[in-house]
Amino acid sequence: MLLCILAAATIIGFSINVFRKHPLPLVYRDKETRMQDSVRRIKEAADNSLPQSASEQVSLAELARYVEEKKIVILDARPDVFYRLGHVPGALRLPRDDFENGYLVLKERLESDLAQLIVVYCSDASCADASLVKKGLNSLGYSNVAIFTGGWREWTQSEKATEGGE
């Protein structure tokens, strides 16, 4: 009896997965591979290509100035739960772990001024999420993308203002 229930549950699970817009993989793929897959799907759906320009890294002082000026796009690459707990003022959510959906939400905003600087950050210098999001954006044609390598840790340790914290 237990074997029949297990078999039925497995068949139902696989059947549901087949009909999802983006089915879950049956074999584990690392986060870089998943990011590349997301970028590939976004590129396939894209109507136009974006202009190319330079990319770099941003220091704490530069990011603080950008936050004051409110003239650039700041992207938080951390998972949603951390973004909700607190983020750099004005930062938009583009989590590495949900890049495709996050990008689609921000697409119109990001494409409104294709020449503007985009700064991406994550937890700290050891966090690879900002780099992966930057690579994803670069692959989509955005090349004026910089990384704030100190991330959330450096921002909060310097006692800069934050938003969120619900």
VMD Tcl script that draws the C-alpha trace (Angstrom):
set ca {
  {0.00 0.00 0.00}
  {2.76 2.42 0.96}
  {4.56 1.62 -2.28}
  {1.43 2.48 -4.29}
  {1.06 5.83 -2.51}
  {4.74 6.63 -3.10}
  {4.44 5.71 -6.79}
  {1.26 7.80 -7.21}
  {2.85 10.80 -5.46}
  {5.93 10.54 -7.68}
  {3.87 10.37 -10.86}
  {1.71 13.33 -9.77}
  {4.81 15.35 -8.84}
  {6.51 14.74 -12.18}
  {3.28 15.51 -14.05}
  {2.84 18.84 -12.28}
  {6.48 19.75 -12.93}
  {6.11 19.11 -16.67}
  {3.34 21.72 -16.95}
  {5.17 24.50 -15.04}
  {6.35 27.51 -17.05}
  {9.92 26.77 -15.93}
  {10.01 23.13 -14.76}
  {12.29 22.28 -11.88}
  {15.38 20.40 -13.05}
  {15.63 16.73 -12.21}
  {19.39 17.09 -11.72}
  {21.02 19.74 -9.48}
  {22.61 22.67 -11.33}
  {24.95 25.10 -9.57}
  {23.93 28.72 -9.12}
  {26.12 29.98 -11.98}
  {24.51 27.53 -14.41}
  {21.03 28.52 -13.20}
  {21.96 32.20 -13.68}
  {23.15 31.49 -17.24}
  {19.89 29.69 -17.97}
  {17.89 32.68 -16.68}
  {19.92 35.07 -18.83}
  {19.47 32.85 -21.88}
  {15.67 32.80 -21.41}
  {15.55 36.59 -20.96}
  {17.71 37.11 -24.07}
  {15.41 34.87 -26.08}
  {12.44 36.99 -25.01}
  {14.20 40.33 -25.55}
  {12.91 42.59 -28.30}
  {16.00 44.77 -28.64}
  {19.65 44.90 -27.68}
  {21.20 47.42 -25.32}
  {24.23 49.68 -25.89}
  {27.65 48.76 -24.48}
  {29.87 50.91 -22.23}
  {32.39 50.51 -19.36}
  {32.15 48.61 -16.08}
  {34.06 48.92 -12.80}
  {33.96 48.66 -9.03}
  {32.54 51.29 -6.69}
  {33.90 52.32 -3.28}
  {31.85 53.06 -0.16}
  {32.38 56.81 -0.61}
  {31.26 56.65 -4.25}
  {28.17 54.63 -3.41}
  {27.27 57.04 -0.58}
  {27.53 59.93 -3.05}
  {25.39 58.07 -5.60}
  {22.73 57.39 -2.94}
  {22.60 61.10 -2.10}
  {22.40 62.15 -5.76}
  {19.72 59.55 -6.60}
  {20.90 59.49 -10.21}
  {21.81 55.83 -10.63}
  {20.19 52.42 -10.24}
  {21.36 50.45 -7.21}
  {20.55 46.73 -7.21}
  {20.55 44.44 -4.18}
  {21.53 40.91 -5.32}
  {20.78 39.26 -1.97}
  {17.79 36.96 -1.45}
  {14.44 38.69 -0.86}
  {14.36 38.00 2.89}
  {17.61 39.94 3.42}
  {16.41 42.80 1.21}
  {13.26 43.10 3.32}
  {15.33 43.14 6.52}
  {17.24 46.16 5.24}
  {18.94 47.58 2.16}
  {20.83 50.60 0.84}
  {18.42 53.55 0.42}
  {16.85 53.51 -3.02}
  {18.15 50.03 -3.87}
  {15.94 47.84 -6.02}
  {15.66 44.10 -5.53}
  {17.30 41.88 -8.16}
  {18.19 38.70 -6.29}
  {20.62 36.28 -7.86}
  {18.44 33.36 -6.77}
  {15.40 34.74 -8.65}
  {17.18 36.72 -11.35}
  {14.76 36.04 -14.17}
  {11.60 37.15 -12.35}
  {13.41 40.05 -10.66}
  {14.74 41.27 -13.99}
  {11.35 41.09 -15.65}
  {9.90 43.25 -12.85}
  {12.70 45.83 -13.28}
  {13.13 45.59 -17.06}
  {11.18 48.73 -17.90}
  {13.01 50.74 -15.21}
  {16.44 49.47 -16.28}
  {15.79 50.19 -19.95}
  {14.39 53.69 -19.31}
  {17.92 55.15 -19.46}
  {20.29 52.66 -21.05}
  {23.40 54.79 -20.42}
  {22.95 55.14 -16.67}
  {25.30 53.49 -14.21}
  {23.99 50.40 -12.41}
  {25.64 49.43 -9.11}
  {25.11 45.92 -7.73}
  {25.90 44.76 -4.20}
  {25.34 41.72 -2.01}
  {26.34 40.72 1.52}
  {30.10 41.38 1.57}
  {33.33 40.98 -0.39}
  {33.13 37.17 -0.20}
  {29.60 37.07 -1.67}
  {29.50 36.02 -5.33}
  {25.88 37.05 -5.94}
  {26.70 40.62 -7.04}
  {29.26 39.31 -9.51}
  {26.78 36.78 -10.91}
  {24.07 39.44 -11.29}
  {26.61 41.74 -12.97}
  {27.57 38.94 -15.38}
  {23.90 38.31 -16.07}
  {23.27 41.98 -16.84}
  {26.42 42.13 -18.98}
  {25.19 39.11 -20.93}
  {21.93 40.96 -21.56}
  {23.88 43.88 -23.03}
  {24.27 46.13 -20.00}
  {27.93 47.01 -19.64}
  {27.76 50.13 -17.48}
  {27.47 47.90 -14.40}
  {29.68 48.28 -11.34}
  {29.97 46.27 -8.13}
  {30.09 47.69 -4.61}
  {32.34 44.93 -3.29}
  {32.03 45.86 0.39}
  {28.36 45.03 0.18}
  {25.75 45.29 2.91}
  {28.31 44.54 5.65}
  {30.55 47.51 4.79}
  {27.52 49.78 4.31}
  {26.07 48.98 7.74}
  {29.45 48.95 9.52}
  {30.01 52.50 8.29}
  {26.69 53.39 9.93}
  {25.16 54.72 6.72}
  {21.39 55.15 6.52}
  {19.34 52.09 5.55}
  {15.82 51.33 4.36}
  {13.58 48.42 5.16}
  {13.93 46.47 8.34}
  {10.35 45.18 8.50}
}
mol new
graphics top color blue
foreach p $ca { graphics top sphere $p radius 0.5 }
foreach p [lrange $ca 0 end-1] q [lrange $ca 1 end] { graphics top cylinder $p $q radius 0.2 }
display resetview
